[in-house]
Amino acid sequence: MYFCPCEIVVKKVLPAIRKEICYYLINKKKMKASEVSKFLGLTRAAVSQYCSKKRGVEIKFDKETREEIYKLADNLINKKNISRTDFVGCFCFVCKCIRKKGLLCKHHKKNNEYCYFCK
């Protein structure tokens, strides 16, 4: 079975990024879970699952990537009316960092999956 990197990003990486953002906003920025759910457009239950590590746990980030994710969260906080284009740009930057580090390839190899971009 062949996978496109964006497919893996949607299924595995996006939930992991959301988990990191939820953690950061609740534990570091001291936001309430209800605020985070509204802020990210997620249900309160989804935020709870991210915080309790029931969602978004398949991809592990290194410290540098987590810092980039936290910068994305800070950008979201500081620009409460951030445009969709700016958000997508920030998210794509994080995704590029993840791909450069080979995290998607590590995930494929761990699960015996293959994509056209892995070597």
N, C-alpha and C positions, 0 to 999 in steps of 0.2 A: 504494500500500500504506500502511495506517495503523498507527501504532505507539502503544502506551501508554508513558508515561515509565518505568514500572516495568519494562517489558520491556527497554528500552534499559539501564536500571540493571543488570539481571541480566546482560545479555550484554556490556556494555561498561564500565560504571562499576565494578561489583563487582570485576572482574579488575584494573582500574586501581588501586582502593583496596588490594586485596591486594598489588599490586606495591609500592605506597608503604609499606605496613606491613612487608613483607619487607625492603625497603631500609632502613627506619628501624631495625628490630630488629637486623639484621645489622651495618649500618655505623655506626649511632649508639649503639646499646645493646650492641653487641659480643656478641650472642647467636650461637650456632652455628646453622647451617642446619637441623641435625637437631632442635634445640630449637624453632626457629620452626615447623617442619613439625608437630611434636606440639602446640605451643601453638595454632596456627591450624587444626589438623585437616586439614592438607593433606599430600600425599605429598611426599617429599624431592625428587622430580623436578619437581613443580609449583613448589616454592620456588626451585629452580635456574632454572626457566624465567622466573619473575618477576624474579629477580635479574639474569639475562642479557638481560632485556628482550625475551623471545620471547613473553611473555603480558602483557596489560594495558597495551598501549602506544597504543591508539586514542584514549583520552581523556587530555588533558594538563590538569593542575591548576595554578592559580596558587599563589603562595606562601601566601596566606591559607588556601586550602583544604587545602594540604599540612599546614599547621600544625594544622588541625582533625583531619586524619587522624592526625597524630602524637599529638595529645591522646587520640584514641580508642585508639591503640596503648598509650599510657601508662596509660590506664584499665584496659586489659586486663592489663597487666603488674602494676599495683599491686593489682588485685583479681583474683587468680588464680582465685577461685571466683565470678567475676562471673555474675550470673543471665542467662539468655537474654533476659529482659525488659529488663534494663539494657543488654545488648549491642545489642539491636535499637533501643532508644531512642537510644543513641549513634550507631549507624549511620544511623538515620533523620535525625538532626540533620545529619550530614555530607551526606547525600543532599539534604536541603532546602537547604543552603548551595550545593551544586552546581547545583541547579535554579534558585535565585534568581539565580545568576550567569549563567544562560543557557547553561551548557555543553552541555546536552542539545540545545538548539535549534541551537547552533553545529554540533554533530555532525550533526543532521538536514540542515541547510542544506548542509554540506560534502558529504554523501552523497545529496543530492536526495531525502531522505525527508521524510515529513510525519507529524505527530501532531496530535491535537486540542488539545494544550496550547501548541504553538508558534504564534506569530503571523506 
